[in-house]
Every structure is written in C-alpha cells, then in structure tokens.
Amino acid sequence: MAGADRGRDRFERIVQRGGHPGHREHDRPRNAFRGAEHHLRAERKLGRVRLLPGPSHRGYGGRDVRSPRGAVCHRDPRPRAGGRDCRRRPGADPMSWKRPAYAVLGFAAAGLAIAVVVTQHASWWQLVVFAIAPDITLLFGFRPGLARGQLDPRAVPFYNAVHRFWAPAVLIVIALVLHGEAWTAAGLAWCAHIAFDRALGFGLRTPEGFQRE
C-alpha cells in the first residue's frame, strides 16, 4: 500500500507540473524541431541562400541572401544594421552620366563644324547633308507589320554602320590629309548627329530591329 501511495503521489505531481514528459513533446511548436542541422542541410542544398526563421520569429517578412563574397544582403525594404543593402541605387546606372556626356560631345562637334565652315569659307551643303543623312536609313526600315519602334531587320546593318563613330572619324582624317575643309565639317556634323542620338537614348539596333539596352 505504501508503494502504491508513493506512485500515486508521483503521478499527481507530474500532472500538476504540466502533464507527462512524453506528452509535452507533442505540445511543442513544429518549428522547434527545425534546428541548426536542418538549416545547415538546406544551406548546402541551395548554395548561397541561407534559410532563416520565419517572420514570426524575426518580427518582419524580410529575407537574407548570402552574396558571392560572403556578405549577408538584406532584402527587407527597411534598412538594418549588420548587413549590406543589395538594392540598386539610381546613381549606379551608367546611363545617368553617358547621356549628358554624349550631349556635350554633340554640341562640341556641331560647334567645330560651324567654326570650320565660317573660318575657312567652306561650302555649307556637306555639313547640312551629313547632319541628316544617317537617318535616311530609317525611311527604308519602316514597313507595315512591324512592332512599334522596330526597324526592318534588313535595314539594321546599314543603320548600325552609319551610326558608329568610326565612320565619320575616318572621313575627318581623310579630309584633314587632303585639306578638304568642307568635308572636315561634314564629318564633324556626322559625329554631332550620332552623339545627339545617343544623348536622346537612340543607339544601335539589335538584329531584330529593336533598340539595344
């Protein structure tokens, strides 16, 4: 009887502390069983992406991504200490400085072309023709059935050829050697045309006829 009483008292104390120890394992949250070993296996499987506890444990819905150099990049929109922000900043876009540079080049080339014609008393028609001639290829590149902004693929090689800086550069060198001031101005006007196109966002075309990125 004494042994039975001691067993009953022990059972009552266990119930008062929260139930049988074996039963309390079922009351734990499911996430409690996901320990460091689980995260290590997932990290090895996914490579650089490291699985961390969910939003309920972290207090927000962000995700950390490990960069190739080992730094942890925070994808949460709110900045946090202890990591590197991987969001692209507007100042990192190379086009933010290329377009103004092309505009400056265009004005410089146009000013030099006019100065050559005025100071050397050269003819004007070469300057005017070569200032607009590169876009003549557009007249033969548009036809029905093309997408908006698309150039006929057959006209792309000619368009790209006359919208590269090496072509007017060759003309300027030949004109300087032969002392052809009017053709020097024509080459400068051609350079100005290309530079202004790039400043406005019109560059070379893809083989399909669309603007390159």
C-alpha positions as a LaTeX table, in Angstrom:
\begin{tabular}{lrrr}
\hline
Residue & $x$ (\AA) & $y$ (\AA) & $z$ (\AA) \\
\hline
Met1 & 0.00 & 0.00 & 0.00 \\
Ala2 & 2.83 & 2.39 & 0.78 \\
Gly3 & 4.37 & 1.76 & $-2.66$ \\
Ala4 & 1.02 & 2.39 & $-4.36$ \\
Asp5 & 0.58 & 5.64 & $-2.43$ \\
Arg6 & 4.05 & 6.83 & $-3.43$ \\
Gly7 & 3.34 & 6.02 & $-7.10$ \\
Arg8 & 0.04 & 7.87 & $-6.98$ \\
Asp9 & 1.65 & 10.92 & $-5.36$ \\
Arg10 & 4.38 & 10.94 & $-8.02$ \\
Phe11 & 1.79 & 10.79 & $-10.82$ \\
Glu12 & $-0.17$ & 13.69 & $-9.30$ \\
Arg13 & 2.99 & 15.84 & $-9.10$ \\
Ile14 & 3.76 & 15.15 & $-12.76$ \\
Val15 & 0.21 & 16.15 & $-13.77$ \\
Gln16 & 0.46 & 19.37 & $-11.76$ \\
Arg17 & 3.77 & 20.33 & $-13.48$ \\
Gly18 & 2.18 & 20.12 & $-16.93$ \\
Gly19 & 1.49 & 16.52 & $-17.77$ \\
His20 & 3.59 & 13.51 & $-18.62$ \\
Pro21 & 7.06 & 14.34 & $-20.06$ \\
Gly22 & 6.36 & 12.24 & $-23.12$ \\
His23 & 3.12 & 14.10 & $-23.80$ \\
Arg24 & 4.77 & 17.52 & $-23.60$ \\
Glu25 & 6.84 & 16.74 & $-26.69$ \\
His26 & 3.63 & 16.87 & $-28.76$ \\
Asp27 & 2.78 & 20.33 & $-27.42$ \\
Arg28 & 5.93 & 21.95 & $-28.79$ \\
Pro29 & 5.64 & 24.12 & $-31.92$ \\
Arg30 & 6.52 & 22.38 & $-35.14$ \\
Asn31 & 9.26 & 24.92 & $-35.83$ \\
Ala32 & 11.01 & 23.91 & $-32.64$ \\
Phe33 & 12.17 & 20.69 & $-34.29$ \\
Arg34 & 13.88 & 22.61 & $-37.09$ \\
Gly35 & 17.25 & 23.11 & $-35.54$ \\
Ala36 & 20.65 & 24.14 & $-36.79$ \\
Glu37 & 21.13 & 20.80 & $-38.56$ \\
His38 & 18.06 & 21.39 & $-40.74$ \\
His39 & 19.24 & 24.88 & $-41.74$ \\
Leu40 & 22.72 & 23.57 & $-42.50$ \\
Arg41 & 21.38 & 20.92 & $-44.86$ \\
Ala42 & 19.14 & 23.46 & $-46.60$ \\
Glu43 & 22.02 & 25.91 & $-46.95$ \\
Arg44 & 24.25 & 23.28 & $-48.54$ \\
Lys45 & 21.48 & 22.29 & $-50.93$ \\
Leu46 & 20.57 & 25.79 & $-52.05$ \\
Gly47 & 24.09 & 27.17 & $-52.27$ \\
Arg48 & 24.35 & 30.82 & $-51.23$ \\
Val49 & 20.75 & 31.15 & $-49.97$ \\
Arg50 & 20.57 & 30.62 & $-46.22$ \\
Leu51 & 17.18 & 29.74 & $-44.72$ \\
Leu52 & 16.46 & 31.65 & $-41.55$ \\
Pro53 & 13.50 & 31.55 & $-39.14$ \\
Gly54 & 10.22 & 32.78 & $-40.50$ \\
Pro55 & 8.57 & 36.17 & $-39.97$ \\
Ser56 & 7.02 & 35.15 & $-36.66$ \\
His57 & 10.49 & 34.65 & $-35.16$ \\
Arg58 & 12.19 & 37.64 & $-36.81$ \\
Gly59 & 9.50 & 40.28 & $-36.45$ \\
Tyr60 & 9.28 & 41.12 & $-40.19$ \\
Gly61 & 8.96 & 39.43 & $-43.54$ \\
Gly62 & 12.43 & 40.08 & $-44.93$ \\
Arg63 & 14.85 & 37.53 & $-46.31$ \\
Asp64 & 18.63 & 37.42 & $-46.09$ \\
Val65 & 20.63 & 36.33 & $-49.12$ \\
Arg66 & 24.30 & 35.50 & $-48.94$ \\
Ser67 & 26.28 & 37.26 & $-51.67$ \\
Pro68 & 29.17 & 35.58 & $-53.56$ \\
Arg69 & 31.67 & 37.41 & $-51.34$ \\
Gly70 & 30.05 & 36.09 & $-48.18$ \\
Ala71 & 28.23 & 39.25 & $-47.07$ \\
Val72 & 24.63 & 38.95 & $-45.97$ \\
Cys73 & 22.36 & 41.14 & $-48.10$ \\
His74 & 19.10 & 42.28 & $-46.57$ \\
Arg75 & 16.12 & 42.23 & $-48.94$ \\
Asp76 & 13.79 & 43.86 & $-46.44$ \\
Pro77 & 12.74 & 47.38 & $-47.54$ \\
Arg78 & 13.73 & 48.77 & $-44.14$ \\
Pro79 & 17.50 & 49.23 & $-43.63$ \\
Arg80 & 19.08 & 47.19 & $-40.86$ \\
Ala81 & 22.46 & 47.22 & $-39.21$ \\
Gly82 & 24.92 & 44.38 & $-39.59$ \\
Gly83 & 24.46 & 43.73 & $-43.31$ \\
Arg84 & 24.92 & 45.20 & $-46.75$ \\
Asp85 & 22.00 & 46.65 & $-48.71$ \\
Cys86 & 21.86 & 44.93 & $-52.12$ \\
Arg87 & 19.23 & 47.18 & $-53.66$ \\
Arg88 & 20.37 & 49.00 & $-56.80$ \\
Arg89 & 20.80 & 52.70 & $-56.32$ \\
Pro90 & 19.81 & 55.16 & $-59.06$ \\
Gly91 & 23.31 & 56.66 & $-59.15$ \\
Ala92 & 24.80 & 53.30 & $-60.17$ \\
Asp93 & 23.15 & 53.39 & $-63.60$ \\
Pro94 & 25.88 & 54.06 & $-66.21$ \\
Met95 & 23.35 & 55.81 & $-68.47$ \\
Ser96 & 22.99 & 58.56 & $-65.86$ \\
Trp97 & 26.33 & 60.03 & $-66.98$ \\
Lys98 & 26.60 & 58.72 & $-70.56$ \\
Arg99 & 23.72 & 60.75 & $-71.94$ \\
Pro100 & 24.99 & 64.13 & $-70.69$ \\
Ala101 & 28.46 & 63.22 & $-71.99$ \\
Tyr102 & 27.05 & 62.46 & $-75.44$ \\
Ala103 & 25.15 & 65.75 & $-75.39$ \\
Val104 & 28.36 & 67.67 & $-74.63$ \\
Leu105 & 30.15 & 65.81 & $-77.43$ \\
Gly106 & 27.34 & 66.65 & $-79.86$ \\
Phe107 & 27.44 & 70.36 & $-79.11$ \\
Ala108 & 31.23 & 70.40 & $-79.34$ \\
Ala109 & 31.25 & 68.64 & $-82.72$ \\
Ala110 & 28.50 & 70.87 & $-84.09$ \\
Gly111 & 30.29 & 73.99 & $-82.91$ \\
Leu112 & 33.56 & 72.88 & $-84.51$ \\
Ala113 & 31.81 & 72.09 & $-87.79$ \\
Ile114 & 30.26 & 75.55 & $-87.96$ \\
Ala115 & 33.57 & 77.15 & $-87.00$ \\
Val116 & 35.38 & 75.31 & $-89.81$ \\
Val117 & 32.85 & 76.44 & $-92.40$ \\
Val118 & 32.89 & 80.06 & $-91.21$ \\
Thr119 & 36.63 & 80.47 & $-90.75$ \\
Gln120 & 37.70 & 78.53 & $-93.83$ \\
His121 & 34.92 & 79.87 & $-96.07$ \\
Ala122 & 33.93 & 76.33 & $-97.00$ \\
Ser123 & 30.66 & 75.30 & $-98.58$ \\
Trp124 & 27.68 & 74.55 & $-96.35$ \\
Trp125 & 25.92 & 71.77 & $-98.22$ \\
Gln126 & 28.23 & 68.99 & $-96.99$ \\
Leu127 & 27.59 & 70.00 & $-93.39$ \\
Val128 & 23.81 & 70.03 & $-93.86$ \\
Val129 & 23.69 & 66.76 & $-95.81$ \\
Phe130 & 25.83 & 64.78 & $-93.38$ \\
Ala131 & 23.95 & 66.20 & $-90.40$ \\
Ile132 & 20.74 & 64.47 & $-91.53$ \\
Ala133 & 21.95 & 61.72 & $-93.91$ \\
Pro134 & 22.40 & 58.95 & $-91.27$ \\
Asp135 & 18.65 & 58.89 & $-90.65$ \\
Ile136 & 17.84 & 58.23 & $-94.29$ \\
Thr137 & 18.15 & 54.54 & $-93.45$ \\
Leu138 & 15.04 & 54.93 & $-91.28$ \\
Leu139 & 12.97 & 55.72 & $-94.37$ \\
Phe140 & 13.76 & 52.29 & $-95.79$ \\
Gly141 & 13.46 & 50.49 & $-92.49$ \\
Phe142 & 9.79 & 51.02 & $-91.69$ \\
Arg143 & 7.05 & 48.94 & $-93.28$ \\
Pro144 & 3.62 & 47.60 & $-92.27$ \\
Gly145 & 3.58 & 44.63 & $-89.94$ \\
Leu146 & 6.47 & 45.70 & $-87.71$ \\
Ala147 & 6.14 & 46.26 & $-83.98$ \\
Arg148 & 6.21 & 49.73 & $-82.50$ \\
Gly149 & 9.75 & 51.10 & $-82.62$ \\
Gln150 & 11.03 & 48.16 & $-84.66$ \\
Leu151 & 13.22 & 48.65 & $-87.72$ \\
Asp152 & 13.16 & 46.30 & $-90.67$ \\
Pro153 & 15.85 & 43.68 & $-89.93$ \\
Arg154 & 17.16 & 44.10 & $-93.49$ \\
Ala155 & 17.95 & 47.77 & $-92.79$ \\
Val156 & 19.68 & 47.14 & $-89.44$ \\
Pro157 & 23.23 & 46.58 & $-90.84$ \\
Phe158 & 23.09 & 49.87 & $-92.78$ \\
Tyr159 & 21.61 & 51.77 & $-89.84$ \\
Asn160 & 24.26 & 50.49 & $-87.42$ \\
Ala161 & 27.06 & 51.19 & $-89.91$ \\
Val162 & 26.20 & 54.88 & $-90.26$ \\
His163 & 25.57 & 55.30 & $-86.52$ \\
Arg164 & 29.05 & 54.32 & $-85.35$ \\
Phe165 & 31.69 & 56.93 & $-84.60$ \\
Trp166 & 34.43 & 55.22 & $-86.60$ \\
Ala167 & 32.81 & 56.12 & $-89.95$ \\
Pro168 & 32.84 & 59.94 & $-89.51$ \\
Ala169 & 36.25 & 59.67 & $-87.82$ \\
Val170 & 37.69 & 58.10 & $-90.99$ \\
Leu171 & 36.09 & 60.85 & $-93.09$ \\
Ile172 & 37.60 & 63.57 & $-90.89$ \\
Val173 & 41.09 & 62.05 & $-91.09$ \\
Ile174 & 40.95 & 61.77 & $-94.89$ \\
Ala175 & 39.60 & 65.34 & $-95.19$ \\
Leu176 & 42.39 & 66.70 & $-92.99$ \\
Val177 & 45.04 & 64.92 & $-95.05$ \\
Leu178 & 43.60 & 66.23 & $-98.32$ \\
His179 & 42.89 & 69.70 & $-96.87$ \\
Gly180 & 39.18 & 69.42 & $-97.56$ \\
Glu181 & 37.70 & 71.83 & $-95.04$ \\
Ala182 & 34.12 & 71.31 & $-96.19$ \\
Trp183 & 34.42 & 67.54 & $-95.74$ \\
Thr184 & 36.01 & 68.02 & $-92.35$ \\
Ala185 & 32.93 & 69.98 & $-91.33$ \\
Ala186 & 30.77 & 67.21 & $-92.81$ \\
Gly187 & 32.50 & 64.60 & $-90.66$ \\
Leu188 & 32.08 & 66.74 & $-87.56$ \\
Ala189 & 28.37 & 67.21 & $-88.33$ \\
Trp190 & 28.06 & 63.44 & $-88.72$ \\
Cys191 & 29.67 & 62.96 & $-85.30$ \\
Ala192 & 27.28 & 65.51 & $-83.82$ \\
His193 & 24.30 & 63.61 & $-85.26$ \\
Ile194 & 25.40 & 60.33 & $-83.67$ \\
Ala195 & 26.17 & 61.98 & $-80.33$ \\
Phe196 & 22.77 & 63.68 & $-80.16$ \\
Asp197 & 21.06 & 60.38 & $-80.97$ \\
Arg198 & 22.88 & 58.67 & $-78.10$ \\
Ala199 & 22.05 & 61.55 & $-75.76$ \\
Leu200 & 18.35 & 61.07 & $-76.58$ \\
Gly201 & 18.55 & 57.32 & $-76.00$ \\
Phe202 & 18.68 & 56.18 & $-79.63$ \\
Gly203 & 21.58 & 53.80 & $-80.02$ \\
Leu204 & 22.41 & 50.83 & $-82.19$ \\
Arg205 & 19.81 & 48.24 & $-83.13$ \\
Thr206 & 19.56 & 44.52 & $-82.44$ \\
Pro207 & 19.40 & 42.10 & $-85.39$ \\
Glu208 & 15.62 & 42.05 & $-84.91$ \\
Gly209 & 15.46 & 45.83 & $-85.33$ \\
Phe210 & 14.83 & 46.96 & $-81.75$ \\
Gln211 & 16.85 & 49.44 & $-79.70$ \\
Arg212 & 19.67 & 47.89 & $-77.72$ \\
Glu213 & 19.54 & 48.21 & $-73.95$ \\
\hline
\end{tabular}
